[in-house]
Amino acid sequence: MKARLGTLSTAALALLLAGSAAAQQAPDDPFRWLEDVHGEKAMAWVKQHDEKTTRVLEARKEYRPIYERTLQILDSKEKIPSPELLGETVYNFWRDDAHERGIWRRTSLASYRTPDPKWETVLDVDALAKAEGKAWVFHGATCLAPGYVRCMISLSPGGSDASVEREFDTRTKEFVPGGFSLPEAKSSVAWRDDDTLWVGTDFGPGSLTSSGYPRVVKLWKRGTPLSAARTVFEGKAGDVASSGSSEILSDGRYDVVTRVPAFYRQEMYLVLGDRLVRLDIPEDAQPRGFFRDRLVFSLRTDWTVGGTTYRAGSLLATPVDDLLRGVRKMDVLFEPTDRVSLASVERTRDRVLVRTLDNVRTRITALSLDGTAWKRSPVPTPGDGTASISAASDLTETFFFTYQDFTTPSSLWLVEDGAAPAKVKSMPAFFDTGGMRTEQLEATSEDGTKIPYFVVTPKGFKADGNAPTLLYGYGGFEVSEVPRYSGTLGAAWLARGGVYVQANIRGGGEFGPAWHQAAVKQHHIRNFQDFAAVARDLIARKITSPRHLGIMGGSQGGLLVGGTFTLYPELFHAVVAQVPLADMRRFSHLLAGASWMAEYGDPDKPEDWAYIRTWSPYELLKPEVKYPTPFYWTNTRDDRVHPAHARKMVAKMEAQGHPVYYFENTEGGHGSGAVNKQTAKVTALQYAYLWMMLR
């Protein structure tokens, strides 16, 4: 019966629509007080549940060894120091046992290529946190090309999305006295020149959107107060955000203002003198950047222009001057097929780097422009796993990419001046992969759609239905789940005899925009149907059985697993919901939730609530149903997905008599921790729970 919730008849839909207006006027639920993030009563509830859960899970024999091994992996000096190319200098942010909050450091490209690079510390976040008495979390640096001397450093107190912004000088390695500075907010900053900053922040009442992001874009001159910054653009209150930036290339620059009225939609304006001129491309197109005199962008829907129809998922390029003059002639850099999609686009000085997914396997192609003709050359990768461009500079012909799969540790490859890739770094093996096997299989969802998934089986695996199995999924916002190496997953799960499964359900981006659009708004029920179909397929193949099958997901994936176990409780015995959404009746009123209505719909509209209520985990809970005992965890400092989603889900389950585990970190933002020890603890709690439930 639950499986049919997504296929409502016309009559049933009419009844829901009729009743939904009354539902909107229903009294507040009894757990609304848990939305008071730091309230005394709410935090007492959190403390009580943390103590109860950790008392049980930390006593498990698996907890301590998993915690210690995870922390060893996270603190390992043998990890690849992820490169960031600022011109010809390699920057890296690094955390280990000696640098709990991390150091921002740099070295030359030549030194980076050696086994033991000579690093120079630029900013010590631990020392800064100690000196200022703040639990700072480094959120990156925005630096002015081509010199990369002036940077705006983002520092978050406790890991929340909201950060303070401070001007930093990479030559003196000090914050600039009297320089640009913004207080804590979800700000947007970018350099225009040495003395001018694009800024969007909380300027006061009315300056933010309903999602909590900047609505107003200003130019701020050095030496003047923020109140004197000149307004360049104002979006609408119901938008997601607006921002300004300057694209500074080796052969020119573009000043740009972007308005995002909703997810998957944006308007792009060129600043020409005192005028803003909108670039006439579809609102749902995704700008990928400028290259030479051209704008490069991809399509989310078919576009017919100039007598030609360009397919959704295509990557196009056209001269900016042509766009401004109304000329509609596009170069097609990539065109998708049913199982080949666009994954990402980067650029160097002379090439556009196009990364694609071929049935969830990565390919990279470099495109160069010879006059008006595009030349293509494949970039060789080590295998059929996942290659990701990790750093590229549009001022040089240098870029890095990583390669990995579920059982192959990540390696880092350098490409210079069009030469063949050269391996420069390798991550060590953090677990023994002997006897492990990876296979790609397919399940059939309720409407007949084939849903691919990867299965990694451990040494000695037998398909007898008894294997502890962890099924992971996300399925939203056009995000692709691809094979990746995880030392912590491998050590805590695979090496201990667990089966790992990663599902490529609709809502993700594995097969282009249509794969995503097939599971948004009124079609979002397919998200849960696809995930359940994979679970049934695993059971039918005797890879596992409901008694030994657990599911895990975070954020949108937390909504996925929450909705799936409430719709199909008979399929699972364990659930890990990480920083999840759950109360989909209230999501658009909590923190950044309003920005996700393009994905889920607007619960304040009766016609949208009619379908949202059919898969909202918080709404679906019933006292008479037997559910698997789930483990929910979140972070107090998560200012993206409100911690009340997890809190209220747990409180409601307990009130109905359902057992549940809950843990809440006080730091970490929308993630597993602000420092490695916090991440190690959450990881050990999760896997101790899974082994307790599924063995």
N, C-alpha and C positions, 0 to 999 in steps of 0.2 A: 504493500500500500504506500509506504513512504517513497518508494522508487518512482511512483507516478505523480509526485507533487509538482514536477516540472512540466507535466503535459496536461495542464488544466483544460477541461472542456469549456466551451463558450458559456454554458450555464453556470459552471462553477466559478468562472472568472467574473461573471456578472454579479454573483452573490458576494464574492470577495470585494469587488469594487463598491458594492452597495454598503457593505459593512465597514469598509476601511475608513470612511470619514468619521464614523463613530469611534473607531479604534484610535484615531488621532486625538480624540478628546478624552480618551481613557485616563484615569488618575495616574499620577506618576508612580512608577514601580517603587517598591519599598527599599530598594538598594541604591536609589539616586544619590544618597549621601556619600557613597564611595567615589563619586566624581570629584569630590573636594580633595585634590591631589595630596596636599600636605596637611589636611585637617587632622586635628588631634584624634578624633574618633576613628577616622580612616586609617591613620598610621598605627594606631593601637591594634586595629584589625589586621593590618599587614604584619606587624611584629608577631602577633599570636600565630598566624598561619605560617610565617617563616620558621618559627621555632618548632612547630608541629611537624612540618615537612622535613626540615633538615634533621630533626631527631630520628626520623625513620630512615631516610635515605643515606645519611652519613654513617649510619650503623651497618649498612650493607657491606659485605666483604669486597665488593667491586669498587666502592667509592674512593677509598684512599689511593689505591694504585692507579686508578684512572685519573684522579686529580693530579698526582705527582707526575705521571707520564705526560699529561696534557700540558702542564706548566713547563716541563722540560722542553717539549716541542715548541711552545710559544716563545720561550726564552732562548732557544737554540741560537748559538753564534753561527751555525752552518746554514741558516735560512738564506735565501737569495735576498740581498738588499734591493728592494724594488726601485728601479731608476726613474727619475724625472729629469728630462732634458730641458735645461734652461740655456738656450744657445748651445755651446759646446761643453758646458759644465754639467756634471751629473749630480743631482741632489737626491737625498734619500731621508725618509723619516724612519727611525729605528727605535724599537723597544726591546728590552731584555731584562734580566734580573738586576742589572746594575743601573738601568734607566727605565724605571717603572712607567713613568709618563712620557718618556721618549726624548730623543735628540733629533734635531733637524741638522743635517750635515751635508758636506759636498766633497767632491774630488774631481780630478780631471778624467776625461774619457779614457786616456791612456792608462791612468792608474786604476780606474774601475775595472778594466779588462784583466788586471792581474789577480792572482789568487788572494792577495792581501792588500787591498787598496789603502792608500794613505788618506784617511778621512780627516776633514777639518770641521769641528763642531761650529755651527752657525748660531743655533739657539738651543739651550738646554732647558727643556720644559720642567723637569724636576726641580732644577735650581730656581726657576722663575716661580713655580708653585710654592716652594718653601719660603722664598723671599717675600711673596705677596700674601701668603696664607690662603691661597685659593687652590681648589682641586682642578687645575686647568687640564683640559683635553685639547690637543692640537688638532685643528680642523683644516689645516692647509694654509697655503700662501698664494696670493694673487700678485704676480710680479709684472713690471712694465718692460716689454720688449723694446729694443733688442738688447739693452744693457743688463736687465734683470737686477738692478741695484735697488730700486724702490719697490717694496712689497707691502701688501696689506696682509697682516697675519690674523687668522681667525682663531680665537681661543674660547672654548666653551667651558663654563663652570659645571663639571659633572658629566659632560657628554651630550647635553641636549642640543637640538638643532640650533637654537638661539645662541649666538656668539657675540663676543666683543670683537671689534676690529681695530687694529693698531698699526700705524705705519712703522716699517722696519727698514733699516739700511743694511744690505748684505755685505758692504765693504767694511763698515765699522762694527758690524754684528751687534748693533744696538737699536733699540726703539728710538725713533726720531723725536727729540725734544720739541714739543709744540707742533708735532706733525698731525696728520689726519688721524682721527680717533672717533669711534662710535661706541656707545654703551650697548649692553646686551640686548639683542633683538635678532629676528630672522632677516638680516640685512642682505642686500645685494650691492657689491662694490666692484668696480673695474677701473683700470687706469685709462685716461684719455691722453695725457701727456705728463711730463714731470710735475706739473703744478696743478693738474685738474683731475678730479675723480668723478666718475659716474657713481651716483649713490641712490639707493632706495632703502628706506628704513622706516622706523616708527617716528614720523615727524610730529605726531600728536593725533588727536581725535580725527578720524576719517581718512587717515593716510594709509591704512592697511586694508586689504581685501577681507572678505568674510572668512577666507582660509588662513588669515594671519600673515600673509606675505605682502611685500611692498606694492602699493598701487600707484605711487607717485615716483617719477624718475627726475632727478635733478643733476646738475653739474655744479660741483663744489670747488671753488678756487682756494688755493693755498693761502693761508694767512687771514682767511675770513671765517666768521662763525658759520656753523651749519645753517642757522636761520637765514643767512644771506645767500644760500645756494639757489641757483636759478632753476625754476621748474621748466623742464623740457617736454614732459608728457604726463598725462593723467589717465589711468585706466578707470574701469568701473568697479564699484564696490563688490559686485558679484563675481568678478574675475578671479582667476587663480593668482596672477602676479603680473607685474611689468618690470622691465629692467633695461639698462643701457650698457653698451660695451663698445670697445674699439677693436676691430680686427686689424692688427698691425702685421703686415706680411713683408717678405723680403723685397717685394716689388710694389708696395703701396699700402694703403690703409682704407678701412671703411668704418664710419661711425654709424652705429645701429641702435635703434630702440625696438624692443620686442614686447608686444602685449600678448599675454596668454589668457584668453577669455575662459578656456576650459582645457582640461587634459586633452591632448591630441589635436588641439587647435591653437594657432597663433598667427598674429599679424606682425610682419617685419617691415620696419621703416628705415630708409636711409636718411641720414642727416645731411642735407645739402644746404650749406650756409645756415640761414635761419629757418629753413623749411624742413618738414618731415614728409618724405615721399614714400608711400607704401609700395612695396614690391608685389607685383600682381601675379602671385602664385596661389594655388588653392589654400584655403585656411587650414585644412587638415594635412597639408604637406609638412614635411619635417626638414627645415634647413640644416644642412650638414657642414656649412662653412663656405668660405670664398677660396677660389684657386685662380691665380693670375687675375684676369678680368672677369671671371665667371662666378656665378652663384651655383653651388652644388646642393641639390635637395632631393629627397625621396618622397614618394606618393603613398598615401594610405588608402586612396580610392582611385578608380579609373579617372582619367582626365582627358577630355577631348578638347583640343585647341589647335587652331591653325590647320584644320582638316585631318588631324592625326589623333588617334586615341592611344594614350600611354597607360600601360597596365599598372594597377595598384601593386606596390612593392618595388617599382622601378626606381633606379637612381638616374637623375637627369642633371645636365649642366647647360647653362645658357649665359651668354655675355650680359653683364649687368646693364650696359648701355642699351641693349636690345629690349630688356624688360622695361626700362624707363621710357623707351620710344614706342612701346606697344608691339614690338616685333615678337612673334611667338614661334621660334625655331629652337628645338631642344636637341641636344646630343644625348643619346641613351648610353649611359655608362654601364648599366646593369639592368637586365630584365629577368624576373623570376620565373620559375616553373612551379609545378605543384609541390615539389619536395625540396626546392632550392630557393633560399630566401636571403635577403640582405641582413647582415648582422651588425656591421659597424663601418664607419668611414673615418679615415684619418688622412693627414696630408704631410708631405715633406716639402722642401723648397720646390722640387720639380715634378713630384708625382702625387697622385691620389691613390691611397691604399684602400682597397675594397675587400672587406672580409665577409664571406658568405657562409651559410650553413647548407650542406648537402646531406639531407636526411640526418641532421644534427651532427654532422662532421664538418670540420672547418676547412675552408680554402681561402687563400689570400692572393689577390691579384693587384699588381702595380700598374697604374695607367699614367702615361706621360703624354703631353700635348706637343705635337709637331705641326706648327702652323695652326690649321683648323682640324687636323686629324688626330685621333686618340690612338696611341699604341699601347698594347696590353702585353704584360709578361707575368707569368705565374711566379709567386714567391714560394720556393720549396719549403715544406714543413716536414718534421720527422716522421709523421704518421697520420692516422685517421682520427686522432683525438682532437683536443681543443687547442687551437693556436689563437692567442689574443695579443693585439698590438698594445704593448705596455707603456711605450714612450716614443714620441716622435716630435721632431722639431721642424717647424715650417721655415726656419732660417737656414737649415742645413739639409744634406741628403742622408741623414742618419736616422735610423729607428731601431727599436728593440721589439721583439715579440717573445712571448712565453709559449711553451708547449707542455701539455700534460694530459693524462686521462685518469681513470679511477685508480689504476695500480701503477702508473708511471709518474714518479716525482717530477715536479715542474723543472724545466730547464729554460735558460734565458739565451736568446739568440740575437746577434747584432748584425744589421745590414748597413753597409756603408757604400755610398756612390754606386748603387746598383749591383754590387758584387754579391756572390753567393752568401747565404747566411752562415755566420760563424758562431758556434756555441761558446759562450763566455762564462756562464755560471750554471751549476746544477744543484738542486736541492737534494740532500741525502734521503735515503729510504727510511721513513720513520716507523715502518712496520714490515713484517715479512710477507711478501706476496706469493710465496711459493704455493702452488696448487690452486691459486685463485683464478677465476674465469669470469670474463665479462661478455655478456650476450645482449643483443638488442632484439626485443620481442614486440608483439602487438596484441592489444586487446580490442574488443569490439564494444563500443558504447551503445547506449539504448537506441540511438537513431541510426546505427549501422556504421558510424564513422570509426576508422581504424586509429587507435591511440598507441603510439610507440612508447616503449619504456626500456630502460636499461636495467639489467640484473647483474649484480656482482656476487658470485658465490664463493664461499671460503673453501679452504683445503678440506677434503674429505666429505664434501657435501653430497647428500643423497636426497632425491626427490621423493620423500616419503611423507610429506606434510608436517614434519616435526621441527623444521628449522626455524629458529627465532628470526623474524624478518622485519626489517624497517623500511617502510614505504614513504618516500619523501616527495613533496610536490609544492608548487607555487601557483602557476596558472593564472597570472594576471598582468595587467599593465604592459603587455607586449614584451615581457621579460622571458628570455630563453634559458631553460635549464640544460646545461651542456656538461659532458663528462669533465670532472675536475678531481685532482688529487687532494685529499685531506688527510694529513697525518693524524689528526685527532680522531676523525671518524674511523680511520684504518686501525689505529691502536686500540680504541675503545670498543669497537664493534666487529669489524671484519676479522681482525687477527684473533679475536676471542670466539670466533665461530658463527657470527651473525651474517645473514644475507642482507645486502643493501639493494634497494630498488629506487630508481629515479624516474618519475613519470613526466611525459611531455604532453600534458593535457591542454585542451583548448583554453584560451585566455592568455597563453604565453605567446611568444613571438617566433617559435621554432620554424614555422612555415609561413611567415609573413603576416601582413596586417589582417588578412581574412581569418587566419587561425585565432588571432586575438579577438576580432570582432564577433566571432561565432559564440563567444561566451561572455558578452557584456550585457548589462541591464537586463531586459526581459529574458535573455538567453543565458544568464549566469548560472542557472540550474545545471547547465551542461558541465560546468566546472566540477561539480560534485558527482554527477553521473559518470564522467570520464574517469575520475579518481576511483570511484567504486568499481567501475568496469575493470580497471587494472587489478584491484584487489581480488575480484572474482576470478580473473584469469590466473593470478598467482595460485589461488586455491585449486582451480581446476587442473592446473599443471602439477599439483602436489609439491610445488616449491615450498608452500607453507599451508597453514590452516588458520581459521579465525582465532583459535586459542593462542597461536604463536605469532600473530600479525599485529604490528604496531604502525602508527602513522605519525609523521612529523612535518611541521611547516611553520614558517614565521611570517608575521605581518599579514599580508593578503593570504599567505600560506597558512597562517593561524586561523583565519576565517575559513579557509578550505577544509582543514582538518576538523574544526569545530562543527561546521555544517555537515561534513560527511559522517562524523560519528553520531550526530543526532538524527540524521536521515537514515543511516544504515548501521545501527548499533550492533547488529548481529555479525558483522564482518570483522570486527576488531577486538583486541583485548588490551591495547595500550594506545594512548594518544599524548603527543607532546605538542602543545600549542605555545609558540614563542611570540612574545610581544604582539598578540593577536588582535584583530577586530572580532567583535562578537555581537554587540548590541547594534544591529543595523537599523533600528528605529531611531537611534540617537546619534549615529556616527557623524552625520553632516553638521551637528552642533558641537562637536568635540574637537578642539584643536584644529588640525589641518583637514579634517574630514570633508568639509565642503568642497575641497578640490577634487575629491574622488567621485563626485556624482556622475561624471561622464563614464565611469566604469560600472557603477552600481545602480544609478538612478537616484531620484530625490524622494526620500521616505515621507516628506511632507505633502507630496502629491498623491492623492488616492489611487490613481492609475498605476503609479510606480510602487507604492506600498503593497498593492495587491500581489505583485510577484516577489518583492523583497521579503515579505513575511513568510514565503514558502521555503526560504533557505537561510533566514537569519537564525544563527544558533541560539541566541538568547530567547527568541520568540518560540523556538521549536521545543524547548525543554518541557518534559512532562513527568510528573511524579510517578506514574504507573509504569514507565518504560525502564527496562534494565539496560543501563549504559556501561561501557567499559569505564574503569576508573582512570580519569585523565590526569595529566600533569600540566598545569598552566603556570607560566612564568612571564614576568614583565619587569619594567624598570620605572621607578618613581620619576626619574628625570627624562623619561620618554615624552617629548613634546611634539611628536608626530602622530603616533597612535596612542591615544589616551590610555593610561593604565587602568582606568575604570572598566574598559572592555573586559579585561581578564578578571579584575576584582569582582565585577557584578555577575559574570558567568559562574564563578566559583561560589559566590554567596547564594545565588539562586539554586544551584545544584544542591548545596548543603541544606537549604531550606526545604527542598523536596525530598531529602533523605538519601541523596546520592553521594557516595564517597568521592573525594577529589583531593589532589595534592596541589599546593600553591607555593610559589616562591617569588619574592620581589626584591630585586637589587635596588639600592638607593642611588647608584650611579649607573652610567652606561648609555644613556640616551636610547635611540632605537637600535639597540644591538645587545651583545652579550656581556659587556663590561667596559669600563673606562680604562682598566689596567688588566694585565695578563692574569693576575691572581683571581680577579672576579670572573673572567672568562673561563678559567680552569674550573672554578667552583661550579658555575652553571653547567658546564659540560659534564662534569662528574655526577652532578645531581641527575641530569637527564639520563645518562647511560646506566647509572645505578638503578634508576626507576625502570628503564626498559628491560634490563636483565632480571629484575625482580618480577616483572609482569609476564615476560615472554619465554623465559627458559622452560 
